[in-house]
Amino acid sequence: MDKLLIGNVAIERTAALAPMASVADRAYRYICKEQGAAYMVSEMISAKGLCYSDRKTEELCTVTDTERPYALQLFGDEPEFMARAAEKLMAYSPDIIDINMGCPVPKIAGNGSGSALMKDTEKAYSIARAVVGAVDIPVTAKIRAGWDSTSINAPEFAQALESAGIAAVTIHGRTKQQMYHDRASLDVIAAVKRAVSIPVIGNGDIKNAADAVSMYEKTGVDLVMIGRGSYGNPWIFREIACALNGTAYTPPEMTERMDVMVRQAGLAVSFKGERMAMAEARRHCSFYLRGIKGAAAYRERCSHLNSLDDVKRLAEEVLRGYEKENI
Ligand SMILES: Cc1cc2nc3c(=O)[nH]c(=O)nc-3n(C[C@H](O)[C@H](O)[C@H](O)COP(=O)(O)O)c2cc1C
């Protein structure tokens, strides 16, 4: 299959997994990788936290070979801190460093980081230059369409980043003000693609293979990236690869769905311990149960999951119910 190059990093031109803080953790990424995610980006990491050696931040930086090609994503608003943090990240051997210039949440954007940088191209440029100058691996940035509907500036913003030495841009086609409402604009994504000669990754609202093919066709992007569309559906990566290769896609049987749900929870337990893993598994499991007959009752059960054994029992019960329905 055709590959895309970000600097010297080769990536299959199928679909990437989006960075998602508190969702796309290592267990989630392993599962998506197994189903064909072509490229993955870490949960965002605070540059200041890293510079002050916050233990929790360091845990976010771990890179395993299974995840490659893999980017660690930094957020921050000061070029010096961002450059120092990027240097520190090199100890973890990422393939790429990505800079978050799109996060809309008040805790990040309210402090001048994330999407707030879309309002200050000069500062974004300085940060990009500082990080590019600090490391010898490709540096990329993830941006939004603009701050609000009256200030859509992603194409010019991406050009400024390209001139700072950024090796690829991911564009989520919504403004900061839109948060996650409305639809991501394919027109803005296409305009960014036309504006720069570095690779462009398109992101926003891909829920199935048809959405991915449509984004490729309508925008000309080099790669598409999927966030929420992978919730409880890591098979979306295989579905997209099949559509692009012209091969038939067979959705997973219920046994495989439950197997993967249990395995993701098990991996999370091994990476972060049962207590923290279960707090997050409650949400993940409810996604795996979407569309199943009687899902509402099963989902209620999810909020009481306290151990990996609970997850296994839930999966067995779902399978028993499913077999009864389908005899
Ligand atoms: C729970 C959650 C956490 C996110 N965390 C990050 C993050 O850490 N860094 C980032 O650049 N974007 C983050 N995003 C934005 C996603 O990467 C993506 O741009 C957005 O969800 C739109 O894509 P989608 O429609 O495919 O979900 C997050 C989104 C969600 C829903």
The ligand as an SDF file (V2000), in Angstrom:
LIG
                    3D

 31 33  0  0  0  0  0  0  0  0999 V2000
  -12.2090   12.8670   24.9360 C   0  0  0  0  0  0  0  0  0  0  0  0
  -11.3790   13.6350   23.9300 C   0  0  0  0  0  0  0  0  0  0  0  0
  -10.0640   13.9560   24.2330 C   0  0  0  0  0  0  0  0  0  0  0  0
   -9.2860   14.6490   23.3070 C   0  0  0  0  0  0  0  0  0  0  0  0
   -7.9760   14.9110   23.6110 N   0  0  0  0  0  0  0  0  0  0  0  0
   -7.1780   15.4940   22.6750 C   0  0  0  0  0  0  0  0  0  0  0  0
   -5.7750   15.6680   22.9120 C   0  0  0  0  0  0  0  0  0  0  0  0
   -5.2330   15.2770   23.9520 O   0  0  0  0  0  0  0  0  0  0  0  0
   -5.0480   16.2860   21.9370 N   0  0  0  0  0  0  0  0  0  0  0  0
   -5.6300   16.7270   20.7550 C   0  0  0  0  0  0  0  0  0  0  0  0
   -4.9170   17.2710   19.9120 O   0  0  0  0  0  0  0  0  0  0  0  0
   -6.9330   16.5500   20.5080 N   0  0  0  0  0  0  0  0  0  0  0  0
   -7.7140   15.9290   21.4170 C   0  0  0  0  0  0  0  0  0  0  0  0
   -9.0270   15.7010   21.1320 N   0  0  0  0  0  0  0  0  0  0  0  0
   -9.5730   16.0610   19.8040 C   0  0  0  0  0  0  0  0  0  0  0  0
   -9.5170   14.8360   18.8650 C   0  0  0  0  0  0  0  0  0  0  0  0
   -8.1720   14.4750   18.6190 O   0  0  0  0  0  0  0  0  0  0  0  0
  -10.2110   15.1400   17.5170 C   0  0  0  0  0  0  0  0  0  0  0  0
   -9.5880   16.2390   16.9250 O   0  0  0  0  0  0  0  0  0  0  0  0
  -11.7010   15.4440   17.6830 C   0  0  0  0  0  0  0  0  0  0  0  0
  -12.3250   14.5200   18.5410 O   0  0  0  0  0  0  0  0  0  0  0  0
  -12.4210   15.4350   16.3170 C   0  0  0  0  0  0  0  0  0  0  0  0
  -12.2860   14.1900   15.6870 O   0  0  0  0  0  0  0  0  0  0  0  0
  -13.4680   13.0650   15.7180 P   0  0  0  0  0  0  0  0  0  0  0  0
  -14.7130   13.7400   15.1640 O   0  0  0  0  0  0  0  0  0  0  0  0
  -12.9580   11.9730   14.8340 O   0  0  0  0  0  0  0  0  0  0  0  0
  -13.6560   12.6740   17.1430 O   0  0  0  0  0  0  0  0  0  0  0  0
   -9.8310   15.0400   22.0440 C   0  0  0  0  0  0  0  0  0  0  0  0
  -11.1660   14.7170   21.7560 C   0  0  0  0  0  0  0  0  0  0  0  0
  -11.9310   14.0110   22.6670 C   0  0  0  0  0  0  0  0  0  0  0  0
  -13.3460   13.6580   22.3020 C   0  0  0  0  0  0  0  0  0  0  0  0
  1  2  1  0
  2  3  1  0
  2 30  2  0
  3  4  2  0
  4  5  1  0
  4 28  1  0
  5  6  2  0
  6  7  1  0
  6 13  1  0
  7  8  2  0
  7  9  1  0
  9 10  1  0
 10 11  2  0
 10 12  1  0
 12 13  2  0
 13 14  1  0
 14 15  1  0
 14 28  1  0
 15 16  1  0
 16 17  1  0
 16 18  1  0
 18 19  1  0
 18 20  1  0
 20 21  1  0
 20 22  1  0
 22 23  1  0
 23 24  1  0
 24 25  2  0
 24 26  1  0
 24 27  1  0
 28 29  2  0
 29 30  1  0
 30 31  1  0
M  END
$$$$
